[in-house]
Amino acid sequence: MDTPREHGHDEGPAQKVSVSMPASRIAAVKARVGVRGFSAYISTAVERQIRRDLLEELLQASEDETGPIPQAMTDRAAEAFRAAEALAASENIGEGSQGDPTWRDGTAS
C-alpha cells in the first residue's frame, strides 16, 4: 500500500480561495503580471511574507534569549548598508562597463 507523499511548500494540489483586497491593488497586480500570472504573483507574495514572519519570530526568540542588540552595533550595521548602497549606485552596477559584471535579477553575468 502506498503511503501519502509529503509535499514541499510549492508542491501539491492548488486550492482555490477567495481573497478580498482593494480594487486598485488588484488592478496594479494585473497590470504588472497579466490575468494569468495573478495567482502566481500572490502566491509568491504570501511565501515572502511567511518567510519574513518566520525571520521576525527567530530574531525575537534570539533577542529573548540573549538580550537586545546594542544600539551602537545596530548603528554600525545601518551605516555599512548605506555605504554599500552608495557604492553600488556610484559604480552604476548593471551597465557592464570594462570587465565589471552585469547584474540581472540579483546575479552577475
MDTraj code that builds the backbone (N, CA, C; nanometers):
import mdtraj as md
import numpy as np

residues = "MET ASP THR PRO ARG GLU HIS GLY HIS ASP GLU GLY PRO ALA GLN LYS VAL SER VAL SER MET PRO ALA SER ARG ILE ALA ALA VAL LYS ALA ARG VAL GLY VAL ARG GLY PHE SER ALA TYR ILE SER THR ALA VAL GLU ARG GLN ILE ARG ARG ASP LEU LEU GLU GLU LEU LEU GLN ALA SER GLU ASP GLU THR GLY PRO ILE PRO GLN ALA MET THR ASP ARG ALA ALA GLU ALA PHE ARG ALA ALA GLU ALA LEU ALA ALA SER GLU ASN ILE GLY GLU GLY SER GLN GLY ASP PRO THR TRP ARG ASP GLY THR ALA SER".split()
xyz = np.array([
    [0.0842, -0.1181, 0.0000],
    [0.0000, 0.0000, 0.0000],
    [0.0884, 0.1241, 0.0000],
    [0.0566, 0.2200, -0.0835],
    [0.1354, 0.3433, -0.0922],
    [0.1067, 0.4330, 0.0269],
    [0.2120, 0.5010, 0.0737],
    [0.1942, 0.5991, 0.1798],
    [0.1868, 0.7368, 0.1165],
    [0.1089, 0.8264, 0.1742],
    [0.1000, 0.9611, 0.1158],
    [0.2353, 1.0306, 0.1184],
    [0.2656, 1.1011, 0.0111],
    [0.3910, 1.1728, -0.0008],
    [0.3766, 1.3112, 0.0611],
    [0.4786, 1.3525, 0.1369],
    [0.4806, 1.4879, 0.1916],
    [0.5079, 1.5854, 0.0774],
    [0.4394, 1.6948, 0.0755],
    [0.4591, 1.7959, -0.0275],
    [0.5439, 1.9095, 0.0266],
    [0.6324, 1.9630, -0.0586],
    [0.7086, 2.0821, -0.0245],
    [0.6174, 2.2035, -0.0278],
    [0.6727, 2.3201, 0.0030],
    [0.5906, 2.4407, 0.0127],
    [0.5313, 2.4849, -0.1209],
    [0.5919, 2.4504, -0.2323],
    [0.5386, 2.4893, -0.3632],
    [0.4925, 2.3685, -0.4431],
    [0.4638, 2.2602, -0.3760],
    [0.4195, 2.1402, -0.4439],
    [0.2794, 2.1041, -0.3976],
    [0.2233, 2.0069, -0.4635],
    [0.0931, 1.9589, -0.4231],
    [-0.0171, 2.0295, -0.4979],
    [-0.1373, 1.9838, -0.4741],
    [-0.2506, 2.0411, -0.5472],
    [-0.2800, 2.1840, -0.5025],
    [-0.3176, 2.2649, -0.5981],
    [-0.3566, 2.4025, -0.5677],
    [-0.5009, 2.4021, -0.5204],
    [-0.5326, 2.4983, -0.4374],
    [-0.6701, 2.5162, -0.3921],
    [-0.7143, 2.6564, -0.4266],
    [-0.8371, 2.6673, -0.4667],
    [-0.8927, 2.7977, -0.4988],
    [-0.9480, 2.8596, -0.3706],
    [-0.9135, 2.9861, -0.3468],
    [-0.9636, 3.0586, -0.2306],
    [-1.0161, 3.1937, -0.2772],
    [-1.0971, 3.2519, -0.1952],
    [-1.1487, 3.3856, -0.2226],
    [-1.0779, 3.4823, -0.1283],
    [-1.0202, 3.5864, -0.1854],
    [-0.9491, 3.6866, -0.1069],
    [-1.0019, 3.8235, -0.1464],
    [-1.0297, 3.9051, -0.0476],
    [-1.0750, 4.0416, -0.0744],
    [-0.9583, 4.1371, -0.0576],
    [-0.9448, 4.2285, -0.1527],
    [-0.8425, 4.3327, -0.1443],
    [-0.8905, 4.4509, -0.2257],
    [-0.8320, 4.5670, -0.2020],
    [-0.8742, 4.6862, -0.2758],
    [-0.8617, 4.6662, -0.4269],
    [-0.9594, 4.7180, -0.5001],
    [-0.9617, 4.7053, -0.6457],
    [-0.8359, 4.7641, -0.7092],
    [-0.7850, 4.8718, -0.6512],
    [-0.6650, 4.9343, -0.7084],
    [-0.5439, 4.8421, -0.6977],
    [-0.5368, 4.7636, -0.5908],
    [-0.4267, 4.6698, -0.5747],
    [-0.4392, 4.5551, -0.6745],
    [-0.5605, 4.5085, -0.6953],
    [-0.5845, 4.4027, -0.7940],
    [-0.5432, 4.4520, -0.9324],
    [-0.5846, 4.5733, -0.9669],
    [-0.5502, 4.6306, -1.0969],
    [-0.3990, 4.6454, -1.1126],
    [-0.3314, 4.6851, -1.0064],
    [-0.1858, 4.7021, -1.0135],
    [-0.1163, 4.5683, -1.0388],
    [-0.1625, 4.4624, -0.9727],
    [-0.1029, 4.3299, -0.9940],
    [-0.1291, 4.2840, -1.1370],
    [-0.2543, 4.2972, -1.1829],
    [-0.2872, 4.2547, -1.3194],
    [-0.2076, 4.3328, -1.4235],
    [-0.1873, 4.4615, -1.3986],
    [-0.1087, 4.5432, -1.4916],
    [0.0366, 4.4957, -1.4958],
    [0.0849, 4.4476, -1.3832],
    [0.2240, 4.4042, -1.3731],
    [0.2456, 4.2658, -1.4338],
    [0.1523, 4.1724, -1.4104],
    [0.1760, 4.0334, -1.4497],
    [0.0706, 3.9755, -1.5417],
    [-0.0353, 4.0496, -1.5703],
    [-0.1432, 3.9964, -1.6527],
    [-0.2373, 3.9110, -1.5701],
    [-0.3491, 3.8762, -1.6288],
    [-0.4505, 3.7982, -1.5586],
    [-0.3987, 3.6590, -1.5269],
    [-0.3255, 3.5969, -1.6183],
    [-0.2791, 3.4596, -1.5984],
    [-0.1702, 3.4482, -1.4918],
    [-0.0982, 3.5544, -1.4657],
    [0.0081, 3.5499, -1.3661],
    [-0.0351, 3.5932, -1.2275],
    [-0.1612, 3.6285, -1.2135],
    [-0.2111, 3.6839, -1.0872],
    [-0.1912, 3.5882, -0.9702],
    [-0.2350, 3.4645, -0.9836],
    [-0.2248, 3.3679, -0.8739],
    [-0.0799, 3.3423, -0.8334],
    [0.0072, 3.3270, -0.9315],
    [0.1487, 3.3027, -0.9012],
    [0.2095, 3.4217, -0.8280],
    [0.1726, 3.5421, -0.8698],
    [0.2241, 3.6632, -0.8056],
    [0.1804, 3.6697, -0.6598],
    [0.0530, 3.6438, -0.6345],
    [0.0000, 3.6474, -0.4980],
    [0.0619, 3.5356, -0.4148],
    [0.0770, 3.4175, -0.4726],
    [0.1382, 3.3057, -0.4001],
    [0.2816, 3.3385, -0.3600],
    [0.3568, 3.4005, -0.4510],
    [0.4945, 3.4398, -0.4208],
    [0.4981, 3.5457, -0.3117],
    [0.4056, 3.6402, -0.3167],
    [0.3998, 3.7451, -0.2142],
    [0.3677, 3.6857, -0.0773],
    [0.2771, 3.5897, -0.0733],
    [0.2430, 3.5242, 0.0537],
    [0.3623, 3.4458, 0.1057],
    [0.4313, 3.3737, 0.0185],
    [0.5507, 3.2985, 0.0606],
    [0.6562, 3.3930, 0.1181],
    [0.6779, 3.5071, 0.0525],
    [0.7757, 3.6054, 0.1006],
    [0.7352, 3.6575, 0.2385],
    [0.6066, 3.6835, 0.2593],
    [0.5601, 3.7319, 0.3887],
    [0.5767, 3.6250, 0.4971],
    [0.5481, 3.5003, 0.4637],
    [0.5680, 3.3914, 0.5602],
    [0.7141, 3.3844, 0.6020],
    [0.8054, 3.3959, 0.5055],
    [0.9488, 3.3934, 0.5383],
    [0.9862, 3.5105, 0.6281],
    [0.9323, 3.6275, 0.6000],
    [0.9599, 3.7451, 0.6849],
    [0.9056, 3.7243, 0.8256],
    [0.7856, 3.6681, 0.8352],
    [0.7267, 3.6406, 0.9670],
    [0.8132, 3.5422, 1.0453],
    [0.8583, 3.4362, 0.9777],
    [0.9424, 3.3365, 1.0441],
    [1.0758, 3.3977, 1.0878],
    [1.1336, 3.4828, 1.0035],
    [1.2584, 3.5501, 1.0403],
    [1.2375, 3.6401, 1.1607],
    [1.1282, 3.7145, 1.1622],
    [1.0980, 3.8017, 1.2756],
    [1.0817, 3.7205, 1.4035],
    [1.0149, 3.6056, 1.3936],
    [0.9987, 3.5185, 1.5101],
    [1.1337, 3.4666, 1.5589],
    [1.2209, 3.4291, 1.4660],
    [1.3549, 3.3818, 1.5014],
    [1.4358, 3.4922, 1.5679],
    [1.4300, 3.6125, 1.5120],
    [1.5017, 3.7254, 1.5705],
    [1.4496, 3.7575, 1.7105],
    [1.3173, 3.7512, 1.7274],
    [1.2588, 3.7787, 1.8584],
    [1.3009, 3.6729, 1.9594],
    [1.3021, 3.5458, 1.9182],
    [1.3446, 3.4385, 2.0086],
    [1.4912, 3.4561, 2.0473],
    [1.5747, 3.4959, 1.9507],
    [1.7156, 3.5193, 1.9791],
    [1.7331, 3.6350, 2.0765],
    [1.6575, 3.7417, 2.0545],
    [1.6657, 3.8574, 2.1445],
    [1.6165, 3.8213, 2.2847],
    [1.5119, 3.7392, 2.2928],
    [1.4619, 3.6955, 2.4230],
    [1.5676, 3.6150, 2.4981],
    [1.6471, 3.5387, 2.4221],
    [1.7488, 3.4531, 2.4828],
    [1.8755, 3.5293, 2.5193],
    [1.9184, 3.6199, 2.4325],
    [2.0483, 3.6855, 2.4524],
    [2.0396, 3.8337, 2.4849],
    [1.9208, 3.8903, 2.4762],
    [1.9062, 4.0325, 2.5006],
    [1.9098, 4.1104, 2.3707],
    [1.8739, 4.2378, 2.3764],
    [1.8687, 4.3189, 2.2543],
    [2.0081, 4.3458, 2.1980],
    [2.0117, 4.3709, 2.0680],
    [2.1365, 4.4079, 2.0021],
    [2.1717, 4.5491, 2.0474],
    [2.2953, 4.5718, 2.0879],
    [2.3340, 4.7061, 2.1317],
    [2.3124, 4.8104, 2.0212],
    [2.2671, 4.9295, 2.0587],
    [2.2372, 5.0339, 1.9622],
    [2.3590, 5.0704, 1.8782],
    [2.4770, 5.0719, 1.9378],
    [2.5983, 5.1059, 1.8620],
    [2.6203, 5.0069, 1.7479],
    [2.5936, 4.8784, 1.7720],
    [2.6105, 4.7767, 1.6683],
    [2.5047, 4.7943, 1.5590],
    [2.3831, 4.8247, 1.5979],
    [2.2760, 4.8498, 1.5020],
    [2.3102, 4.9696, 1.4149],
    [2.3620, 5.0747, 1.4763],
    [2.4016, 5.1946, 1.4013],
    [2.5129, 5.1636, 1.3018],
    [2.6133, 5.0847, 1.3440],
    [2.7233, 5.0480, 1.2527],
    [2.6722, 4.9658, 1.1356],
    [2.5812, 4.8725, 1.1611],
    [2.5260, 4.7908, 1.0536],
    [2.4474, 4.8766, 0.9550],
    [2.3667, 4.9690, 1.0059],
    [2.2891, 5.0574, 0.9185],
    [2.3816, 5.1428, 0.8326],
    [2.4889, 5.1929, 0.8910],
    [2.5850, 5.2734, 0.8156],
    [2.6541, 5.1896, 0.7084],
    [2.6869, 5.0650, 0.7406],
    [2.7508, 4.9771, 0.6424],
    [2.6573, 4.9515, 0.5237],
    [2.5284, 4.9303, 0.5484],
    [2.4335, 4.9103, 0.4403],
    [2.4199, 5.0359, 0.3556],
    [2.4143, 5.1534, 0.4197],
    [2.4051, 5.2787, 0.3437],
    [2.5293, 5.2980, 0.2570],
    [2.6468, 5.2664, 0.3107],
    [2.7712, 5.2803, 0.2346],
    [2.7733, 5.1838, 0.1159],
    [2.7268, 5.0619, 0.1363],
    [2.7232, 4.9640, 0.0270],
    [2.6272, 5.0079, -0.0828],
    [2.5107, 5.0592, -0.0441],
    [2.4155, 5.1085, -0.1431],
    [2.4728, 5.2265, -0.2204],
    [2.5401, 5.3172, -0.1519],
    [2.6002, 5.4328, -0.2178],
    [2.7094, 5.3890, -0.3148],
    [2.7909, 5.2920, -0.2738],
    [2.8965, 5.2411, -0.3604],
    [2.8370, 5.1761, -0.4844],
    [2.7345, 5.0951, -0.4661],
    [2.6699, 5.0298, -0.5798],
    [2.6127, 5.1332, -0.6756],
    [2.5492, 5.2354, -0.6226],
    [2.4913, 5.3399, -0.7068],
    [2.5996, 5.4162, -0.7821],
    [2.7111, 5.4432, -0.7145],
    [2.8170, 5.5206, -0.7785],
    [2.8914, 5.4409, -0.8851],
    [2.8894, 5.3091, -0.8738],
    [2.9577, 5.2248, -0.9728],
    [2.8672, 5.1860, -1.0890],
    [2.7420, 5.2306, -1.0848],
    [2.6463, 5.2020, -1.1918],
    [2.6394, 5.0540, -1.2250],
    [2.6230, 4.9718, -1.1232],
    [2.6116, 4.8280, -1.1461],
    [2.4942, 4.8044, -1.2390],
    [2.5190, 4.7219, -1.3417],
    [2.4159, 4.6924, -1.4396],
    [2.4530, 4.7418, -1.5778],
    [2.5545, 4.8267, -1.5874],
    [2.5935, 4.8763, -1.7180],
    [2.7022, 4.7910, -1.7813],
    [2.7658, 4.7016, -1.7036],
    [2.8619, 4.6079, -1.7594],
    [2.9821, 4.6746, -1.8227],
    [3.0360, 4.7775, -1.7624],
    [3.1466, 4.8515, -1.8235],
    [3.2813, 4.7894, -1.7900],
    [3.3656, 4.7740, -1.8889],
    [3.5056, 4.7335, -1.8787],
    [3.5308, 4.6199, -1.7803],
    [3.4730, 4.5051, -1.8112],
    [3.5020, 4.3871, -1.7327],
    [3.4214, 4.3734, -1.6050],
    [3.3488, 4.4774, -1.5664],
    [3.2664, 4.4646, -1.4468],
    [3.1485, 4.3742, -1.4809],
    [3.1017, 4.2982, -1.3827],
    [2.9876, 4.2119, -1.4108],
    [2.8622, 4.2936, -1.4376],
    [2.7768, 4.2396, -1.5204],
    [2.6461, 4.2979, -1.5430],
    [2.5500, 4.2267, -1.4509],
    [2.4747, 4.3030, -1.3737],
    [2.3817, 4.2448, -1.2757],
    [2.2429, 4.2377, -1.3349],
    [2.1875, 4.1184, -1.3322],
    [2.0490, 4.0963, -1.3766],
    [1.9827, 4.0051, -1.2762],
    [1.8686, 4.0438, -1.2283],
    [1.7908, 3.9619, -1.1343],
    [1.8746, 3.9178, -1.0152],
    [1.9619, 4.0053, -0.9662],
    [2.0400, 3.9755, -0.8466],
    [2.1586, 3.8857, -0.8689],
    [2.1939, 3.8564, -0.9958],
    [2.3091, 3.7708, -1.0218],
    [2.3991, 3.8369, -1.1244],
    [2.5277, 3.8070, -1.1164],
    [2.6242, 3.8623, -1.2105],
    [2.6309, 3.7743, -1.3340],
    [2.6497, 3.8369, -1.4489],
    [2.6667, 3.7575, -1.5715],
    [2.7983, 3.7931, -1.6357],
])
top = md.Topology()
chain = top.add_chain()
for i, resn in enumerate(residues, 1):
    res = top.add_residue(resn, chain, resSeq=i)
    for name in ("N", "CA", "C"):
        top.add_atom(name, md.element.get_by_symbol(name[0]), res)
traj = md.Trajectory(xyz[None], top)
